[in-house]
Amino acid sequence: MEKLKLFDAEYKLAVLVWDNEPINSTDLVRLCAEQLGWKKSTTYTMLKKLCERDILQNREATVTALVKREDVQKYESRAVLARSFDGSLPQFLTAFLDNHKLSQQEAEELKKIIEEAVE
């Protein structure tokens, strides 16, 4: 679903909403200024774009997400896999884990995830 593709600035705004929703639009402007260095006009421009795409909604000065963070993360991870690794999860993991050692806990978590995906 292409609508879930968020550019960097869009994702940053969405994260602030996901982490603080429901949030008053004035408070969102303040958070964006503090955490992203954005001006009020930038925040409202980005908010308008995401509302037009049905990612966020701004009703009566209250901003909420219409799309879950997890759905955007799934879309983005599948897009990276397809674009950079020909859709191959083993190729991705090989590149990702190159020169990186997993802790025992991380290895166990990955084993569990794989076992659940196979069933």
Beta strands, then each sheet from edge to edge (+ up, - down):
strand 1: 23-24
strand 2: 56-59
strand 3: 62-65
sheet 1: 1+ 3- 2+
end
